[in-house]
Amino acid sequence: MRGFEVALLTVVLLVAATSSGQQGKPQRSQRAVTVTDAIEMTRLGDPSYFNNSPVFQVANFSPDGTRFIVILTKGDLKHNTNRYSLLLFKASRVFNSPKPEVILTMSSSSNREAIKDLKWLADNETVVFIGENLRESPQVYTLNIRTKLLTRLTDHLTPIVGLDTTENADDLIFEADPPNKRIIDTQQVRRDGIVVTSQLLRQLLAGDCYKFVASLREGEQVFLKARGKPSIRIPLEDVAAGSTQLSFSPDGRYALIEAWVRHVPKAWQAYKDRFIHEQALEQQEREIASRLRRYDLLEIQSGQIKPLLDAPAGFGKKAFVWAPDGQSVVLSGAYLPLDVADPVERERREANTYVIEVKLPSRSVAIITEKELRVTRWDPKTNRIVLVPSDNSDLHNVAYKKNGSDWNEVPPSPGDDTRPDSQLKVTLEEDSNTAPKIYATDRKTQRKMLVLDLNPQFDDLRFGKVEEISWNATDGHRVTGGLYLPPDYMPGSRYPLVIQTHGFNKNRFLIDGPWSSAFAAQPLAGKGFAVLQLEGRDAGLVKVSNTPQEAPYLMAEYEGAIDYLDTRGLIDRNRVGIIGFSRTVYIVEYTLTHSKYRFAAATVADGINGGYFSYIITPNGGDEGLNGGPPFDDTLALWLTNSPGFNLDKVFTPVRLEYYGSSATVLGGWEWFSGLSRLHKPVDLIYLPYAPHQLVKPGERMVSQQGTVDWFCFWLKGEEDPDPAKVEQYQRWRALKEMQQESDKKVKTAAGN
């Protein structure tokens, strides 16, 4: 048995011990949490879980409900890989002998999942999925859970990143990266050069080394493959990228492809939703899609593809279900086309979303309800659909039954539910202070059993307690967040504080914080820091988003937090650090250049910065709204006031910059690195050229997250890690500290004069 399989089997709890059985156990010696613990913890393998979506899959049941599979993953720092494993449970044994069978382990050395898009076939003993082994491109596989026979179904030249299949895997529809293009080293370029139109600067600079990254500009390719036949590419006008969903109808006659709309119909400007309206108003480049989605319908036999409806898709994942016969599809959160003559009806459609049935092949629409519900299934035995509230709660489900062409609401009943998991509910339970564990619950008797502790090694660790707190921002609005206290916290002691911006969820056990890039909440707490994780979004922020008021609004939250925690006697306000990631890079940089509060150190990782250089190198950059207009003519003065890059002389904080190759790239941070360097201010720049926006590989996570811990220990506590491998790092930082000390002297001298 492989070592990883043995490790996974050790996480299984048989839950036979009683509380009395636990008595008398020797007290374990516990240590503080480290970045290694965060990287190597076992977690669910569903990418939605990793990306902090509230909707994710814990168990994947066989069609007959007798078995279910859980996908787990953990980082392997030694080999710089992420290992994925399929754990098979028998539903009839979870309350007696819940020990799972590890039926497959695969490892990925890329930024992709080693196992994803798993689906059971109709025989109840075969699963199909996208799998990736070391140094191999992701392909489609089947695995027979009885014989353990692993079969590769595709041999595509580029990585396959999305998949659906018919119930017997006779047909596949999959999404794959396009082949790499030679950009520079071609005969034509050698002869004629390159006519620059809308190419990205980073792509031109990378040349033939440029790695494809799915985006609204460069979409994936979609293919259809019948068993034993070559793959056929499906031509798309829209763009398949990111979270594109692919779905076969049950009869295999159609497929839905969720894609980003390349050319937004002018009529969509009439929708009242602000986001849709703005996207429809915005003039899209010919080469780039909008941020609006719609469903394209593929007719398998003819290969014809066209929009399912002339309307944007509703927001939310998997917001549709097929009719059991495949002759219609139900969409929830759906907008209706505006091609109606009745002005009253048109006005309703402009303002509302619906649950609708779209009949095929006519694409005629029947409205089921205007309630804000999400469709979860169409039960083939009862011919009813079941809808749940948008918060994904099991409470207050609603059922509708089809009678002829009409839909009528009916009282929900247990008989409506004939899903494979209708008798057994498998959940992941956790909160900010409770590590994730998997439970099984008998839906009829409500008997509940712990079947899997993902990380029993956490019993050997001392975690800092997480406290949900709220405070007033300095502009008066109310803010919520999570405060991580040091494991040995003593009331009355004042601790250095690190503010982690950009998201807090009290229902998740977040060792790092909500993101793996730069954030390191529990490892910092283990080093004696208080760490504040802000919740991130509220109605007030939505109102000021992408305006010059956005940054001051959030800056006031950071300042208010410092005041609040200082008043509680919990922090030393002279030792406060702050971390920005993604969009809050701009907010943190604005704070460093505009706030009267002093920060002892800062890290900003891979995000927008509202700078002139970023604006110039990024076509259709979004910085105009943040700075009050374009950096020309009358609004140039607003840039000089608002843009952090024009105010670097006001930075008195040592800044660590991190940029990653597949998103903003190092060019995005060059303005700050170059500007601060010219001003002789301490700045450190780390560039990870092969990393995605949210870090995945264990080695890159270690560079970022351990770098965060080291950076704040150095600047806020005067501590250095004695690891010999970090000698050069501290030599560099000591030189920066001397620079900071000289800068502080000049500031004091100027203040004295």
Helices and strands as residue ranges (DSSP letters): H 3-9, H 19-22, E 31-32, H 35-40, E 43-44, H 47-50, E 60-61, E 67-76, E 81-90, G 91-93, E 101-108, E 115-120, E 126-131, E 139-144, E 150-152, E 160-165, E 171-176, H 187-192, H 201-206, G 207-209, E 221-226, E 232-234, E 246-248, E 254-260, G 266-270, H 274-281, E 293-299, E 304-307, E 320-322, E 328-334, H 343-351, E 354-359, E 365-369, E 373-379, E 384-389, E 398-403, E 406-410, G 414-416, E 424-431, E 434-442, E 448-453, G 456-460, E 461-462, E 466-472, E 478-484, E 495-500, H 521-526, E 530-534, H 539-544, H 550-567, E 571-581, H 584-594, E 601-605, H 612-617, H 623-627, G 633-635, H 636-642, G 644-650, E 655-660, H 667-678, E 683-688, H 698-701, I 702-706, H 707-717, G 724-726, H 727-752
